Each structure stands twice: as structure tokens, then as C-alpha cells.
Amino acid sequence: MRQAAEQSAVLERARKRLASALDVLEAAINRRREHDRQRGELEAQIQAFGTDRSRLAGELDHARANLSSLEATNREVAQRLDQAVDTIRAVLEAQER
């Protein structure tokens, strides 16, 4: 009888150790799943950042081209205005004589 009680106690301790080990394993699995999920989210964000960077680089190139065009147009308009002012001055001076 005593031997049966000892065996029962040994089995109960073994069952508790097994349950504890399974709990530790389950917690480790859950941590790994969370880590994998977060990694997937980070990879998706990195991909989105890369896409945004490419789009923004294209927009920047386009804006620079527009700026160059506007600067050239501005110089041309300034030259034409200077010529127009010079022409008007010449006409006014000619009329004053």
C-alpha cells in the first residue's frame, strides 16, 4: 500500500513537471509567433518605405526639372522686360527731343 502511495506521489510530481514544461514550451511558442508576426510587419513597413522612397525620388526629380524650367522662363521674361523698358525709355526720350 505504501509503495502504491509513493508511486502515486512520484507520478503526480512527474505530471506537474510535465505540465510546467508544457506551459514553458507554449509560452516560448507564443513568443516566437509574436516575434514572427512583428518581423512580418516590419518587413512590410520596410517594403512600403522603399516604395515611398522611389515615388518621392521621382517626384523630386520632376520638381527639379520644373524648377529648372521656371528659372529659365524667369530669366527670359526678365530679359524681355528689360528690353521693353529700354524700348519705352528710348521712345520717351525721342518724343522729348
DRENNUDREN-665923 format. One record per residue: residue number from 1; x, y, z of N, C-alpha, C in turn. Coordinates in steps of 0.2 Angstrom, whole numbers, padded with zeros to 4 digits. Example, Ala and Ser with C-alpha at 12.3 -4.5 7.8 and 13.67 -1.06 7.14 Angstrom:
<rs>
+-----+-------+-------+-------+-------+-------+-------+-------+-------+-------+
:  nr :   n.u :   n.v :   n.w :  ca.u :  ca.v :  ca.w :   c.u :   c.v :   c.w :
+-----+-------+-------+-------+-------+-------+-------+-------+-------+-------+
:   1 :  0066 : -0028 :  0039 :  0062 : -0022 :  0039 :  0066 : -0016 :  0039 :
:   2 :  0064 : -0011 :  0035 :  0068 : -0005 :  0036 :  0064 :  0000 :  0039 :
+-----+-------+-------+-------+-------+-------+-------+-------+-------+-------+
</rs>
This chain:
<rs>
+-----+-------+-------+-------+-------+-------+-------+-------+-------+-------+
:  nr :   n.u :   n.v :   n.w :  ca.u :  ca.v :  ca.w :   c.u :   c.v :   c.w :
+-----+-------+-------+-------+-------+-------+-------+-------+-------+-------+
:   1 :  0004 : -0006 :  0000 :  0000 :  0000 :  0000 :  0004 :  0006 :  0000 :
:   2 :  0010 :  0006 :  0004 :  0014 :  0012 :  0005 :  0018 :  0013 : -0002 :
:   3 :  0019 :  0007 : -0005 :  0023 :  0008 : -0012 :  0018 :  0011 : -0017 :
:   4 :  0012 :  0009 : -0017 :  0007 :  0012 : -0021 :  0006 :  0020 : -0020 :
:   5 :  0006 :  0022 : -0014 :  0006 :  0029 : -0012 :  0012 :  0032 : -0015 :
:   6 :  0018 :  0029 : -0014 :  0024 :  0033 : -0016 :  0024 :  0033 : -0024 :
:   7 :  0022 :  0028 : -0027 :  0021 :  0028 : -0034 :  0017 :  0034 : -0037 :
:   8 :  0011 :  0034 : -0033 :  0006 :  0039 : -0035 :  0009 :  0046 : -0034 :
:   9 :  0013 :  0047 : -0029 :  0016 :  0054 : -0027 :  0021 :  0055 : -0033 :
:  10 :  0025 :  0050 : -0035 :  0030 :  0051 : -0040 :  0027 :  0053 : -0046 :
:  11 :  0022 :  0049 : -0048 :  0018 :  0051 : -0054 :  0015 :  0058 : -0054 :
:  12 :  0012 :  0060 : -0048 :  0009 :  0067 : -0048 :  0015 :  0072 : -0049 :
:  13 :  0021 :  0071 : -0046 :  0026 :  0076 : -0047 :  0028 :  0076 : -0054 :
:  14 :  0029 :  0070 : -0057 :  0031 :  0070 : -0064 :  0025 :  0073 : -0069 :
:  15 :  0019 :  0072 : -0067 :  0014 :  0075 : -0071 :  0014 :  0083 : -0070 :
:  16 :  0016 :  0085 : -0064 :  0016 :  0093 : -0063 :  0022 :  0095 : -0067 :
:  17 :  0028 :  0092 : -0067 :  0034 :  0094 : -0070 :  0032 :  0094 : -0078 :
:  18 :  0029 :  0089 : -0080 :  0027 :  0089 : -0087 :  0022 :  0095 : -0089 :
:  19 :  0018 :  0096 : -0085 :  0013 :  0102 : -0086 :  0017 :  0108 : -0086 :
:  20 :  0022 :  0109 : -0081 :  0026 :  0115 : -0081 :  0030 :  0116 : -0087 :
:  21 :  0033 :  0110 : -0089 :  0037 :  0110 : -0095 :  0033 :  0112 : -0102 :
:  22 :  0027 :  0109 : -0102 :  0022 :  0111 : -0107 :  0020 :  0118 : -0107 :
:  23 :  0019 :  0121 : -0101 :  0017 :  0128 : -0101 :  0023 :  0133 : -0103 :
:  24 :  0029 :  0131 : -0101 :  0035 :  0134 : -0104 :  0036 :  0134 : -0111 :
:  25 :  0035 :  0128 : -0114 :  0035 :  0127 : -0121 :  0030 :  0131 : -0125 :
:  26 :  0024 :  0131 : -0122 :  0018 :  0135 : -0125 :  0020 :  0143 : -0125 :
:  27 :  0023 :  0145 : -0119 :  0025 :  0152 : -0119 :  0030 :  0153 : -0124 :
:  28 :  0035 :  0149 : -0125 :  0040 :  0150 : -0130 :  0037 :  0150 : -0137 :
:  29 :  0033 :  0146 : -0138 :  0029 :  0146 : -0145 :  0026 :  0152 : -0146 :
:  30 :  0022 :  0155 : -0141 :  0018 :  0161 : -0142 :  0023 :  0167 : -0143 :
:  31 :  0029 :  0167 : -0139 :  0034 :  0172 : -0140 :  0036 :  0172 : -0147 :
:  32 :  0038 :  0166 : -0150 :  0040 :  0165 : -0157 :  0035 :  0167 : -0162 :
:  33 :  0029 :  0166 : -0161 :  0024 :  0168 : -0165 :  0023 :  0175 : -0166 :
:  34 :  0024 :  0178 : -0160 :  0023 :  0186 : -0159 :  0029 :  0189 : -0163 :
:  35 :  0035 :  0186 : -0162 :  0041 :  0188 : -0165 :  0041 :  0188 : -0172 :
:  36 :  0038 :  0182 : -0175 :  0037 :  0181 : -0182 :  0032 :  0186 : -0185 :
:  37 :  0027 :  0187 : -0181 :  0022 :  0192 : -0183 :  0025 :  0199 : -0184 :
:  38 :  0028 :  0201 : -0179 :  0031 :  0208 : -0179 :  0036 :  0208 : -0184 :
:  39 :  0040 :  0203 : -0185 :  0045 :  0203 : -0191 :  0042 :  0204 : -0198 :
:  40 :  0036 :  0201 : -0198 :  0032 :  0202 : -0205 :  0030 :  0209 : -0206 :
:  41 :  0027 :  0212 : -0200 :  0025 :  0218 : -0200 :  0031 :  0223 : -0202 :
:  42 :  0037 :  0222 : -0199 :  0042 :  0226 : -0200 :  0045 :  0226 : -0208 :
:  43 :  0045 :  0220 : -0210 :  0046 :  0219 : -0217 :  0042 :  0222 : -0222 :
:  44 :  0035 :  0222 : -0220 :  0030 :  0225 : -0224 :  0031 :  0233 : -0224 :
:  45 :  0033 :  0236 : -0218 :  0034 :  0243 : -0217 :  0041 :  0245 : -0221 :
:  46 :  0046 :  0241 : -0221 :  0052 :  0242 : -0225 :  0050 :  0242 : -0232 :
:  47 :  0046 :  0237 : -0235 :  0044 :  0237 : -0242 :  0040 :  0244 : -0243 :
:  48 :  0036 :  0246 : -0239 :  0032 :  0252 : -0240 :  0036 :  0258 : -0240 :
:  49 :  0041 :  0258 : -0236 :  0046 :  0264 : -0236 :  0050 :  0264 : -0242 :
:  50 :  0052 :  0258 : -0245 :  0056 :  0258 : -0251 :  0052 :  0260 : -0257 :
:  51 :  0045 :  0258 : -0257 :  0041 :  0261 : -0262 :  0040 :  0268 : -0262 :
:  52 :  0039 :  0271 : -0256 :  0038 :  0278 : -0255 :  0044 :  0282 : -0257 :
:  53 :  0050 :  0279 : -0255 :  0056 :  0282 : -0257 :  0057 :  0283 : -0264 :
:  54 :  0055 :  0278 : -0268 :  0056 :  0278 : -0275 :  0051 :  0283 : -0278 :
:  55 :  0045 :  0283 : -0275 :  0040 :  0288 : -0278 :  0042 :  0295 : -0276 :
:  56 :  0044 :  0296 : -0270 :  0047 :  0303 : -0268 :  0053 :  0305 : -0272 :
:  57 :  0057 :  0300 : -0274 :  0063 :  0302 : -0278 :  0061 :  0304 : -0285 :
:  58 :  0056 :  0301 : -0288 :  0053 :  0303 : -0294 :  0050 :  0309 : -0294 :
:  59 :  0046 :  0311 : -0289 :  0043 :  0317 : -0288 :  0048 :  0323 : -0287 :
:  60 :  0053 :  0321 : -0284 :  0059 :  0326 : -0283 :  0062 :  0328 : -0289 :
:  61 :  0064 :  0323 : -0293 :  0067 :  0324 : -0300 :  0062 :  0328 : -0304 :
:  62 :  0056 :  0326 : -0304 :  0051 :  0330 : -0308 :  0051 :  0338 : -0306 :
:  63 :  0051 :  0339 : -0299 :  0050 :  0345 : -0296 :  0057 :  0349 : -0298 :
:  64 :  0063 :  0346 : -0298 :  0069 :  0349 : -0300 :  0069 :  0351 : -0307 :
:  65 :  0066 :  0347 : -0312 :  0065 :  0348 : -0319 :  0061 :  0355 : -0320 :
:  66 :  0055 :  0355 : -0316 :  0050 :  0360 : -0316 :  0054 :  0367 : -0314 :
:  67 :  0058 :  0366 : -0309 :  0061 :  0372 : -0306 :  0066 :  0375 : -0311 :
:  68 :  0070 :  0370 : -0314 :  0075 :  0372 : -0320 :  0071 :  0376 : -0325 :
:  69 :  0065 :  0373 : -0327 :  0061 :  0376 : -0332 :  0059 :  0383 : -0330 :
:  70 :  0056 :  0384 : -0324 :  0054 :  0390 : -0322 :  0059 :  0395 : -0321 :
:  71 :  0065 :  0393 : -0319 :  0071 :  0398 : -0319 :  0073 :  0400 : -0325 :
:  72 :  0073 :  0396 : -0330 :  0074 :  0398 : -0337 :  0069 :  0403 : -0340 :
:  73 :  0063 :  0401 : -0339 :  0057 :  0406 : -0341 :  0058 :  0412 : -0337 :
:  74 :  0060 :  0412 : -0331 :  0060 :  0419 : -0327 :  0066 :  0423 : -0330 :
:  75 :  0072 :  0420 : -0332 :  0077 :  0424 : -0335 :  0075 :  0427 : -0341 :
:  76 :  0071 :  0423 : -0345 :  0069 :  0425 : -0352 :  0064 :  0431 : -0351 :
:  77 :  0059 :  0430 : -0346 :  0055 :  0436 : -0345 :  0058 :  0442 : -0343 :
:  78 :  0063 :  0441 : -0338 :  0067 :  0447 : -0336 :  0070 :  0450 : -0341 :
:  79 :  0073 :  0447 : -0346 :  0077 :  0450 : -0352 :  0072 :  0454 : -0356 :
:  80 :  0066 :  0451 : -0357 :  0061 :  0454 : -0361 :  0059 :  0460 : -0358 :
:  81 :  0058 :  0460 : -0352 :  0055 :  0466 : -0348 :  0061 :  0471 : -0348 :
:  82 :  0067 :  0469 : -0348 :  0072 :  0474 : -0348 :  0072 :  0478 : -0355 :
:  83 :  0071 :  0473 : -0360 :  0071 :  0476 : -0367 :  0065 :  0481 : -0368 :
:  84 :  0060 :  0479 : -0365 :  0054 :  0483 : -0366 :  0055 :  0489 : -0362 :
:  85 :  0057 :  0489 : -0357 :  0059 :  0496 : -0353 :  0064 :  0500 : -0357 :
:  86 :  0069 :  0497 : -0359 :  0074 :  0501 : -0363 :  0070 :  0504 : -0370 :
:  87 :  0066 :  0500 : -0373 :  0062 :  0502 : -0379 :  0058 :  0508 : -0377 :
:  88 :  0054 :  0508 : -0371 :  0050 :  0513 : -0369 :  0054 :  0519 : -0367 :
:  89 :  0059 :  0518 : -0364 :  0063 :  0524 : -0362 :  0066 :  0528 : -0369 :
:  90 :  0068 :  0524 : -0373 :  0071 :  0526 : -0380 :  0065 :  0530 : -0383 :
:  91 :  0059 :  0528 : -0383 :  0053 :  0531 : -0386 :  0052 :  0537 : -0383 :
:  92 :  0052 :  0537 : -0376 :  0050 :  0543 : -0372 :  0055 :  0549 : -0373 :
:  93 :  0062 :  0546 : -0373 :  0067 :  0551 : -0374 :  0067 :  0554 : -0381 :
:  94 :  0065 :  0550 : -0386 :  0064 :  0553 : -0393 :  0059 :  0558 : -0394 :
:  95 :  0053 :  0557 : -0390 :  0047 :  0561 : -0390 :  0049 :  0568 : -0386 :
:  96 :  0053 :  0568 : -0382 :  0055 :  0574 : -0378 :  0060 :  0578 : -0382 :
:  97 :  0063 :  0576 : -0387 :  0068 :  0580 : -0391 :  0064 :  0584 : -0396 :
+-----+-------+-------+-------+-------+-------+-------+-------+-------+-------+
</rs>
